[in-house]
Amino acid sequence: MTQAYRFNFYVNSEHRMLVARVIGDMPSPVYVEQMSEAYAKVEAPWTYSRLIDFRRFDGHIVKSDIEEMARRWADVTEGQDFRAYVAIVSFDPSYKVRSPIRSPYNFHETLCHFMDYHEAIGWLLAADKDTYLDKVRALPGKLHDDGRIRIV
């Protein structure tokens, strides 16, 4: 029997970016375990920007598991002084490009939701993230992200 889900995790050392991609109907507690295991394999993961790709995720992350993940992340980053950016990509229409917010679980992190994978990467790589978002919001009739990863 094959699993109804997959978890992919990539480390881009050149751009100091961690990318997690959840595919299928992964149970919420399994997601927490997979993320924790992935972060444990990266030296100083808090020094990386992070992109969480939920475009092909069919499940639901429950609040108690989000809180558990935040607790584990707090344990990993305890005593570290850092500033991190986290892009969350989802086709959920409630997650259109929004203004970045301070993470409710970790004041060191700024979160921003996107519907387009490439815009999320652009934001994470941008030197001036606010200006980048202003430009993205102003794009008329841009192409819709179809879920494929394109290497340019």
C-alpha positions in Angstrom: 0.0 0.0 0.0 1.4 3.4 -0.9 1.1 6.4 1.3 -1.4 9.1 0.3 1.2 11.8 0.9 4.9 12.8 0.4 7.2 15.2 2.1 10.1 16.8 0.3 12.7 18.9 1.9 15.4 20.8 0.1 18.4 22.8 1.4 19.7 25.6 -0.8 22.9 26.6 0.8 23.8 29.1 -1.8 20.7 31.2 -1.1 20.4 30.1 2.6 16.9 28.8 2.0 15.0 25.7 3.2 12.1 24.5 1.1 9.5 22.1 2.5 6.9 20.7 0.1 3.9 18.7 1.3 2.0 16.6 -1.2 -1.2 14.8 -0.6 -3.2 14.1 2.6 -0.5 14.1 5.2 -1.8 13.8 8.7 -1.1 16.9 10.8 1.1 15.1 13.5 3.1 13.5 10.7 3.8 16.9 9.2 5.2 18.1 12.6 7.4 15.1 12.8 8.7 15.4 9.3 9.5 19.1 9.7 11.3 18.5 13.0 13.4 15.7 11.5 14.2 17.8 8.5 15.3 20.8 10.6 17.4 18.5 12.8 19.5 17.6 9.8 20.4 21.2 9.0 23.2 23.0 11.0 21.8 26.2 12.4 18.4 26.1 10.5 17.4 29.4 12.0 20.0 31.1 9.8 18.0 30.1 6.6 14.9 31.7 5.1 12.1 29.1 4.8 9.5 28.3 2.2 6.6 26.0 3.0 4.8 24.8 -0.1 1.3 23.7 0.5 0.0 24.0 -3.1 -0.4 20.2 -3.4 -1.3 19.5 0.2 -4.8 18.0 0.7 -4.8 17.7 4.4 -5.3 20.1 7.3 -2.8 21.3 9.9 -4.6 21.6 13.2 -3.9 24.4 15.7 -2.5 22.1 18.4 0.1 20.8 15.9 1.0 24.3 14.8 1.6 25.1 18.4 3.6 21.9 18.9 5.8 22.7 15.9 6.3 26.2 17.3 7.3 24.7 20.7 9.8 22.4 19.0 11.2 25.3 16.9 11.6 27.4 20.0 13.6 24.6 21.6 15.9 24.4 18.5 16.4 28.2 18.4 16.6 28.7 22.2 19.3 31.3 23.0 19.7 32.3 19.3 19.4 35.9 18.2 18.1 35.8 14.7 15.8 37.3 12.2 14.1 34.9 9.7 11.6 35.1 6.9 9.0 32.4 6.2 7.0 32.3 2.9 3.9 30.1 2.9 2.6 29.1 -0.5 -0.9 27.9 -0.9 -3.7 28.0 -3.5 -6.1 28.8 -0.8 -7.7 32.1 -1.9 -7.6 33.4 1.6 -3.8 33.4 1.3 -3.4 35.9 -1.5 -0.3 38.0 -1.2 -0.7 39.7 2.2 1.3 42.0 4.2 4.0 40.3 6.1 3.2 39.6 9.8 5.2 38.9 12.8 4.9 35.2 13.7 2.4 34.8 16.5 4.7 32.0 17.9 8.1 33.5 17.4 8.9 37.2 17.4 12.1 36.6 15.4 10.2 35.6 12.3 8.2 37.4 9.7 5.6 35.3 7.7 4.1 36.1 4.4 1.5 34.1 2.4 1.6 33.7 -1.4 -0.3 31.9 -4.0 2.6 31.9 -6.4 5.8 29.8 -5.7 8.1 32.1 -7.7 6.8 35.2 -6.0 7.5 33.6 -2.6 11.1 32.8 -3.6 11.5 36.3 -5.0 10.4 37.8 -1.7 12.7 35.6 0.3 15.6 36.6 -1.9 14.8 40.3 -2.1 17.0 42.7 -0.4 14.1 45.1 0.1 11.1 42.8 0.8 8.6 45.7 1.1 9.4 47.1 -2.3 9.3 43.6 -3.8 5.8 43.1 -2.4 4.6 46.5 -3.8 5.8 45.4 -7.2 4.2 42.0 -7.0 0.8 43.5 -6.0 1.0 45.9 -8.9 1.4 43.3 -11.6 -1.7 43.3 -13.8 -2.8 40.1 -15.3 0.2 38.0 -14.4 0.3 34.3 -15.2 -1.3 32.0 -12.6 1.1 29.6 -10.9 0.0 26.2 -12.1 1.9 24.2 -9.5 4.9 23.2 -11.6 8.4 24.0 -10.5 10.3 25.7 -13.2 14.1 26.2 -13.1 15.1 29.4 -14.8 
